[in-house]
Amino acid sequence: MLRDEHLTILRDISQSVAFADDRHGKIGELIAGGYVVKDGDLFELTAKGVTAVEEHAAALGDPDAEQASASSV
């Protein structure tokens, strides 16, 4: 199961946000779990990573996702 810090990293990668070197250990865990791949110096989400971000967008504080889920009810 992904922790909030993992989900935050996935969201940052999906939004092309740079992050500190101290988070690279967590990225290694995400790569091992099949959520992220490394392409040269860049990290990209796999389909599994994209799904995780979409499923947990509201938990990550994404106001657009919260509005979308509220309007679809």
N, CA, C and O atoms as a MOPAC input file, in Angstrom:
PM7 MOZYME 1SCF
protein

 N      0.84100 1    -1.18500 1     0.00000 1
 C      0.00000 1     0.00000 1     0.00000 1
 C      0.88200 1     1.24300 1     0.00000 1
 O      1.89400 1     1.30700 1     0.69800 1
 N      0.48300 1     2.21300 1    -0.78600 1
 C      1.24400 1     3.44200 1    -0.88500 1
 C      0.97100 1     4.35200 1     0.30900 1
 O     -0.16300 1     4.47300 1     0.77100 1
 N      2.01400 1     4.97500 1     0.78600 1
 C      1.87900 1     5.96300 1     1.85600 1
 C      1.68500 1     7.33800 1     1.23300 1
 O      1.92500 1     7.53300 1     0.04200 1
 N      1.24900 1     8.28400 1     2.05300 1
 C      1.01800 1     9.64900 1     1.56000 1
 C      2.26500 1    10.23600 1     0.91400 1
 O      2.17000 1    10.92600 1    -0.10200 1
 N      3.43200 1     9.97000 1     1.49100 1
 C      4.65900 1    10.51900 1     0.91700 1
 C      4.93400 1     9.93700 1    -0.46400 1
 O      5.45200 1    10.63400 1    -1.33600 1
 N      4.59000 1     8.66000 1    -0.67100 1
 C      4.73300 1     8.05900 1    -1.99900 1
 C      3.77200 1     8.71300 1    -2.98600 1
 O      4.15100 1     9.03100 1    -4.11300 1
 N      2.54600 1     8.90800 1    -2.56300 1
 C      1.54500 1     9.53200 1    -3.43900 1
 C      1.93400 1    10.96400 1    -3.78700 1
 O      1.71600 1    11.41900 1    -4.91000 1
 N      2.50800 1    11.66700 1    -2.82500 1
 C      2.95500 1    13.03700 1    -3.09000 1
 C      4.06100 1    13.03700 1    -4.13800 1
 O      4.06900 1    13.88700 1    -5.02900 1
 N      4.98100 1    12.10400 1    -4.04400 1
 C      6.05400 1    12.00200 1    -5.03200 1
 C      5.47600 1    11.67500 1    -6.40400 1
 O      5.88500 1    12.26700 1    -7.40300 1
 N      4.53100 1    10.74000 1    -6.46700 1
 C      3.90100 1    10.40600 1    -7.75000 1
 C      3.22900 1    11.62100 1    -8.36100 1
 O      3.34300 1    11.86500 1    -9.56200 1
 N      2.52800 1    12.38600 1    -7.52900 1
 C      1.86900 1    13.59200 1    -8.03700 1
 C      2.89800 1    14.58900 1    -8.55100 1
 O      2.70700 1    15.18600 1    -9.61000 1
 N      3.98700 1    14.77600 1    -7.80800 1
 C      5.03000 1    15.70200 1    -8.24100 1
 C      5.63000 1    15.28000 1    -9.57100 1
 O      5.87000 1    16.11500 1   -10.44300 1
 N      5.87300 1    13.97400 1    -9.72800 1
 C      6.41400 1    13.48000 1   -10.99600 1
 C      5.41500 1    13.71500 1   -12.12100 1
 O      5.80600 1    14.09700 1   -13.22400 1
 N      4.13600 1    13.49200 1   -11.85600 1
 C      3.12600 1    13.67900 1   -12.90700 1
 C      3.01100 1    15.13600 1   -13.32000 1
 O      2.62200 1    15.43700 1   -14.44900 1
 N      3.34900 1    16.04200 1   -12.40700 1
 C      3.27800 1    17.47500 1   -12.70800 1
 C      4.64000 1    18.05700 1   -13.06000 1
 O      4.80100 1    19.27400 1   -13.15300 1
 N      5.62400 1    17.17200 1   -13.25400 1
 C      6.99700 1    17.57400 1   -13.60800 1
 C      7.59300 1    18.53800 1   -12.59500 1
 O      8.27900 1    19.49000 1   -12.96900 1
 N      7.33400 1    18.29500 1   -11.31400 1
 C      7.88400 1    19.11800 1   -10.24600 1
 C      9.22000 1    18.51900 1    -9.82300 1
 O      9.32900 1    17.31000 1    -9.61500 1
 N     10.23800 1    19.37400 1    -9.69700 1
 C     11.53600 1    18.90400 1    -9.21800 1
 C     11.44600 1    18.63800 1    -7.72300 1
 O     10.65700 1    19.27200 1    -7.02200 1
 N     12.24500 1    17.71100 1    -7.23900 1
 C     12.20800 1    17.39600 1    -5.82500 1
 C     13.61600 1    17.16700 1    -5.30500 1
 O     14.54900 1    16.95700 1    -6.07900 1
 N     13.75900 1    17.21000 1    -4.00700 1
 C     15.05500 1    17.12800 1    -3.35000 1
 C     15.65300 1    15.72300 1    -3.44100 1
 O     14.93400 1    14.73300 1    -3.57000 1
 N     16.95700 1    15.66200 1    -3.37300 1
 C     17.66600 1    14.38400 1    -3.44900 1
 C     17.27900 1    13.42700 1    -2.33400 1
 O     17.37000 1    12.21200 1    -2.51200 1
 N     16.85200 1    13.94100 1    -1.19300 1
 C     16.52100 1    13.06200 1    -0.07100 1
 C     15.29500 1    12.19600 1    -0.36200 1
 O     15.01100 1    11.26500 1     0.39100 1
 N     14.57800 1    12.48300 1    -1.42100 1
 C     13.39500 1    11.70000 1    -1.77600 1
 C     13.72100 1    10.57500 1    -2.75700 1
 O     12.84100 1     9.78500 1    -3.09800 1
 N     14.96200 1    10.49300 1    -3.21400 1
 C     15.32200 1     9.48100 1    -4.20300 1
 C     15.19600 1     8.06200 1    -3.66600 1
 O     14.92700 1     7.14300 1    -4.44000 1
 N     15.38300 1     7.85600 1    -2.36500 1
 C     15.18700 1     6.52100 1    -1.78800 1
 C     13.75000 1     6.06700 1    -1.93900 1
 O     13.48300 1     4.90300 1    -2.23400 1
 N     12.82400 1     6.99400 1    -1.73300 1
 C     11.40400 1     6.67500 1    -1.88900 1
 C     11.07800 1     6.39700 1    -3.35400 1
 O     10.23500 1     5.55500 1    -3.66200 1
 N     11.75100 1     7.11000 1    -4.24800 1
 C     11.51700 1     6.87800 1    -5.67400 1
 C     11.97600 1     5.47600 1    -6.05200 1
 O     11.34400 1     4.81000 1    -6.87100 1
 N     13.07400 1     5.03000 1    -5.45500 1
 C     13.53500 1     3.66300 1    -5.68900 1
 C     12.47000 1     2.65000 1    -5.31400 1
 O     12.28300 1     1.65000 1    -6.00800 1
 N     11.76700 1     2.91000 1    -4.20800 1
 C     10.67500 1     2.02400 1    -3.79600 1
 C      9.54600 1     2.04700 1    -4.82300 1
 O      8.94500 1     1.01400 1    -5.11700 1
 N      9.26200 1     3.23300 1    -5.36700 1
 C      8.19300 1     3.35500 1    -6.36300 1
 C      8.57700 1     2.68200 1    -7.67700 1
 O      7.73000 1     2.10100 1    -8.35400 1
 N      9.86000 1     2.76400 1    -8.03300 1
 C     10.33300 1     2.06800 1    -9.23700 1
 C     10.19500 1     0.56000 1    -9.03900 1
 O      9.72000 1    -0.14900 1    -9.92700 1
 N     10.61500 1     0.07200 1    -7.86300 1
 C     10.51700 1    -1.36000 1    -7.56700 1
 C      9.06500 1    -1.83300 1    -7.57000 1
 O      8.78100 1    -2.97400 1    -7.93400 1
 N      8.14200 1    -0.94900 1    -7.16100 1
 C      6.72800 1    -1.29500 1    -7.13800 1
 C      6.04100 1    -1.17100 1    -8.48200 1
 O      4.87000 1    -1.52500 1    -8.61800 1
 N      6.77000 1    -0.66500 1    -9.49200 1
 C      6.19700 1    -0.54800 1   -10.83100 1
 C      5.38800 1     0.71800 1   -11.06400 1
 O      4.61900 1     0.78800 1   -12.02300 1
 N      5.54700 1     1.72100 1   -10.20700 1
 C      4.79500 1     2.96800 1   -10.34200 1
 C      5.53700 1     4.02000 1   -11.17100 1
 O      4.91800 1     4.91400 1   -11.74800 1
 N      6.86600 1     3.90400 1   -11.22300 1
 C      7.70700 1     4.92200 1   -11.86500 1
 C      8.79100 1     4.22200 1   -12.67200 1
 O      9.26200 1     3.14800 1   -12.29600 1
 N      9.18400 1     4.83500 1   -13.78400 1
 C     10.34900 1     4.40100 1   -14.54900 1
 C     11.28800 1     5.58200 1   -14.69100 1
 O     10.86000 1     6.73600 1   -14.67700 1
 N     12.56900 1     5.28700 1   -14.82800 1
 C     13.54900 1     6.34500 1   -15.02000 1
 C     13.92400 1     6.38300 1   -16.48500 1
 O     14.26500 1     5.36000 1   -17.08000 1
 N     13.85700 1     7.58600 1   -17.06900 1
 C     14.21200 1     7.79000 1   -18.46600 1
 C     15.32700 1     8.83100 1   -18.49300 1
 O     15.06100 1    10.03300 1   -18.48900 1
 N     16.57000 1     8.36800 1   -18.51900 1
 C     17.70300 1     9.28500 1   -18.43100 1
 C     17.73400 1     9.91800 1   -17.04600 1
 O     17.82800 1     9.21500 1   -16.04000 1
 N     17.65500 1    11.24400 1   -16.99400 1
 C     17.63100 1    11.95300 1   -15.71400 1
 C     16.21900 1    12.21700 1   -15.23200 1
 O     16.02600 1    12.78000 1   -14.15500 1
 N     15.23800 1    11.82100 1   -16.01000 1
 C     13.84300 1    12.10700 1   -15.67900 1
 C     13.13300 1    10.86600 1   -15.16300 1
 O     13.50500 1     9.73300 1   -15.46900 1
 N     12.11100 1    11.11600 1   -14.37800 1
 C     11.25200 1    10.03800 1   -13.90400 1
 C      9.88800 1    10.19900 1   -14.55200 1
 O      9.39100 1    11.31500 1   -14.70000 1
 N      9.28800 1     9.09000 1   -14.93600 1
 C      7.95900 1     9.10800 1   -15.54200 1
 C      7.07800 1     8.08600 1   -14.85100 1
 O      7.55000 1     7.03800 1   -14.40900 1
 N      5.80300 1     8.39700 1   -14.76400 1
 C      4.85100 1     7.46900 1   -14.17800 1
 C      4.52400 1     6.35900 1   -15.17300 1
 O      4.42600 1     6.59600 1   -16.37600 1
 N      4.36100 1     5.17000 1   -14.66200 1
 C      3.84400 1     4.07500 1   -15.46900 1
 C      2.31700 1     4.17700 1   -15.43200 1
 O      1.76200 1     5.03900 1   -14.74900 1
 N      1.65600 1     3.30800 1   -16.15700 1
 C      0.18400 1     3.28800 1   -16.11100 1
 C     -0.28500 1     3.04100 1   -14.68200 1
 O     -1.27900 1     3.62000 1   -14.24400 1
 N      0.42200 1     2.19100 1   -13.96200 1
 C      0.08200 1     1.91000 1   -12.55900 1
 C      0.23200 1     3.16900 1   -11.70400 1
 O     -0.58900 1     3.42100 1   -10.82300 1
 N      1.27300 1     3.95700 1   -11.96000 1
 C      1.48600 1     5.19900 1   -11.22700 1
 C      0.41800 1     6.22600 1   -11.52500 1
 O     -0.05700 1     6.91400 1   -10.62100 1
 N      0.03500 1     6.33500 1   -12.78600 1
 C     -1.02500 1     7.27000 1   -13.17700 1
 C     -2.33000 1     6.89800 1   -12.48200 1
 O     -3.03500 1     7.76700 1   -11.97000 1
 N     -2.64600 1     5.62100 1   -12.46600 1
 C     -3.86700 1     5.15600 1   -11.80500 1
 C     -3.83700 1     5.48700 1   -10.32100 1
 O     -4.84400 1     5.91900 1    -9.76200 1
 N     -2.68800 1     5.28800 1    -9.67700 1
 C     -2.56900 1     5.59100 1    -8.24600 1
 C     -2.80000 1     7.07100 1    -7.97700 1
 O     -3.47100 1     7.42800 1    -7.00900 1
 N     -2.25300 1     7.93000 1    -8.82100 1
 C     -2.44100 1     9.37600 1    -8.65100 1
 C     -3.90600 1     9.73500 1    -8.82500 1
 O     -4.46200 1    10.49500 1    -8.03100 1
 N     -4.53200 1     9.19400 1    -9.85900 1
 C     -5.94100 1     9.50400 1   -10.11400 1
 C     -6.83900 1     9.01600 1    -8.98400 1
 O     -7.76200 1     9.72300 1    -8.58000 1
 N     -6.58100 1     7.82100 1    -8.47200 1
 C     -7.41400 1     7.25800 1    -7.41200 1
 C     -7.26700 1     7.99400 1    -6.09100 1
 O     -8.19900 1     8.03200 1    -5.28900 1
 N     -6.10500 1     8.57600 1    -5.86600 1
 C     -5.84100 1     9.21800 1    -4.58300 1
 C     -5.75200 1    10.73600 1    -4.68500 1
 O     -5.25600 1    11.38100 1    -3.76100 1
 N     -6.21700 1    11.31700 1    -5.77900 1
 C     -6.10600 1    12.75800 1    -5.98200 1
 C     -6.80000 1    13.54700 1    -4.87600 1
 O     -6.26300 1    14.55100 1    -4.41000 1
 N     -7.95800 1    13.12100 1    -4.45500 1
 C     -8.67800 1    13.83400 1    -3.39500 1
 C     -7.90500 1    13.76500 1    -2.08300 1
 O     -7.86300 1    14.74600 1    -1.34100 1
 N     -7.29700 1    12.63000 1    -1.79000 1
 C     -6.52400 1    12.47600 1    -0.56000 1
 C     -5.26500 1    13.34300 1    -0.58100 1
 O     -4.74100 1    13.70700 1     0.47200 1
 N     -4.78700 1    13.66900 1    -1.77200 1
 C     -3.59600 1    14.49700 1    -1.90100 1
 C     -3.91900 1    15.97800 1    -1.86700 1
 O     -3.01900 1    16.81000 1    -1.97900 1
 N     -5.18800 1    16.31900 1    -1.71500 1
 C     -5.56200 1    17.72400 1    -1.62800 1
 C     -5.70400 1    18.40500 1    -2.97200 1
 O     -5.49600 1    19.61400 1    -3.07400 1
 N     -6.05100 1    17.66200 1    -3.99900 1
 C     -6.25600 1    18.23400 1    -5.33000 1
 C     -7.67700 1    18.77200 1    -5.41400 1
 O     -8.62600 1    17.99400 1    -5.50600 1
 N     -7.84000 1    20.10400 1    -5.38300 1
 C     -9.18600 1    20.66800 1    -5.38300 1
 C     -9.98700 1    20.33900 1    -6.63700 1
 O    -11.20900 1    20.20800 1    -6.56300 1
 N     -9.32900 1    20.20400 1    -7.78600 1
 C    -10.03600 1    19.86300 1    -9.01800 1
 C    -10.64000 1    18.46600 1    -8.91800 1
 O    -11.76800 1    18.24300 1    -9.35700 1
 N     -9.89300 1    17.52600 1    -8.34300 1
 C    -10.39700 1    16.15900 1    -8.19100 1
 C    -11.55500 1    16.11500 1    -7.21000 1
 O    -12.51900 1    15.37700 1    -7.41300 1
 N    -11.46100 1    16.91900 1    -6.12900 1
 C    -12.54000 1    16.93200 1    -5.15300 1
 C    -13.81500 1    17.48400 1    -5.77000 1
 O    -14.90300 1    16.97200 1    -5.50800 1
 N    -13.68900 1    18.52700 1    -6.59000 1
 C    -14.87000 1    19.09300 1    -7.24900 1
 C    -15.44600 1    18.11600 1    -8.24100 1
 O    -16.66700 1    17.98400 1    -8.33900 1
 N    -14.59400 1    17.42100 1    -8.98400 1
 C    -15.07500 1    16.46900 1    -9.97300 1
 C    -15.81700 1    15.32300 1    -9.31100 1
 O    -16.86300 1    14.89500 1    -9.79800 1
 N    -15.27800 1    14.81800 1    -8.19700 1
 C    -15.96300 1    13.71500 1    -7.53500 1
 C    -17.25500 1    14.19100 1    -6.87800 1
 O    -18.21600 1    13.42600 1    -6.80000 1
 N    -17.30000 1    15.42100 1    -6.41000 1
 C    -18.51800 1    15.94100 1    -5.79400 1
 C    -19.60600 1    16.17900 1    -6.83400 1
 O    -20.78900 1    15.97100 1    -6.56600 1
 N    -19.19700 1    16.61800 1    -8.02300 1
 C    -20.18600 1    16.91000 1    -9.06000 1
 C    -20.70400 1    15.63600 1    -9.71500 1
 O    -21.77500 1    15.64100 1   -10.32200 1
 N    -19.94200 1    14.53200 1    -9.59400 1
 C    -20.40000 1    13.29100 1   -10.22400 1
 C    -21.31200 1    12.48700 1    -9.31900 1
 O    -21.79200 1    11.42700 1    -9.72200 1
 N    -21.56100 1    12.95600 1    -8.11700 1
 C    -22.43100 1    12.22400 1    -7.17600 1
 C    -23.85700 1    12.60200 1    -7.38600 1
 O    -24.73900 1    12.09400 1    -6.69300 1

